């Protein structure tokens, strides 16, 4: 159907806009209708440790930069706990842009 192909094309465009970091103002219902998916963030303990090491930080300093407890960082890296909420998004961003929070380390 023509309507389905138009919806699919618009959905693809919106997904590309989101992937490119462009601002959009769609509701969840609209994104669902267009078939646009916001991927879940799943970080392994090894990935979290790699993010920290790429920033050349100890667990204690990494915790301070993230504003979490050193115990949380230790438990994430040991697989005993998982980061939640916005911390997962922040870790994902740090994986892509390790310099993102360098300003928090300024003298």
N, C-alpha and C positions, 0 to 999 in steps of 0.2 A: 504494500500500500504506500502511496506517496507520502501520507502523513507520518507513517513509521520511519521512512527514510529521512524525512526532514528532521524529525525528533532525534534520530540517530546522529545526523550530521551536526545538529546544534549541540547535542550531548558531547560529541567528540571535540568540538570547538571549545566548549566550556571546560572540559577536562584538560585540554591543552593550556587554556588560560590559567587554570589553577596550578598545573604543573610548572608553569612559567613564573608563578608567584604574582600574577596580576590580581588586583583587587576585584572581587565580584560581590554582588549582594543578592545571592540566591538563597532561598530557604531550603531546608533539608528536603521537604516534599518536592520542590522543583528539581533539585539535583537528583532525587530518586526517580522522578518521572523521566528525566533526561538520561538516566542510566549512568550518571557520574558517581564514581566511587572515591571516597577518601580512605586511603589504605590505613590499616591498623599498623601500629608501630610495635614490633617485637624485637627486642634487643637481648642477645645472649650475654651471659656473664663475660665471655671473652670479648665481645664487641665493646662492652662498657669499659673493660680494662684497656682495650686498644685505644678508645677515645681519650681516656685519661693519659695514657702513655704518649699519644701523639701530641698532647698538650704539654708534655714534659712536667707533669705535676705529680706530687705524692698524693696518696689517698686523702690525707688531712687537708692539704691545700685545695685539692679538687672539690672536696666537700664544702670548704669555705666559699669557693667561687660559685658553686651551685646553691649555696645557702641551705645545705642539708647537713646532717650529722656525719662525722667520719664513720660511725657504725653503719649507717645506711649504705655508704659507698662500699665498705668491706662486705656487707651482706649481699649487695648486688653482684659484686665480683665473685663471690663464693657461690652464687646461685641460691642463697637461702631466702632472699626476697627479690622482688622486682620493682623497679621504679614505676610510679603511677602518674596519671594526670599530665600536667604540663611539664613535669620533669622528663617524661619520655620524649616529648616534642623537643625540649631543649637539648637532650642528649642526641637526638637525631640531627638537629641543626649543627651541633658541635662535631658530629661525625663528618658532615659535609664541609663545615667551615670552622676548623679548629681554632682559628684566631678570633672567633666571634666574641669571646668574653675577655680578650686580652686587656681591655680597658679596666677590668676589675683587678688587674694585677699591677697597675701603674704605681709608681713610687710617689 
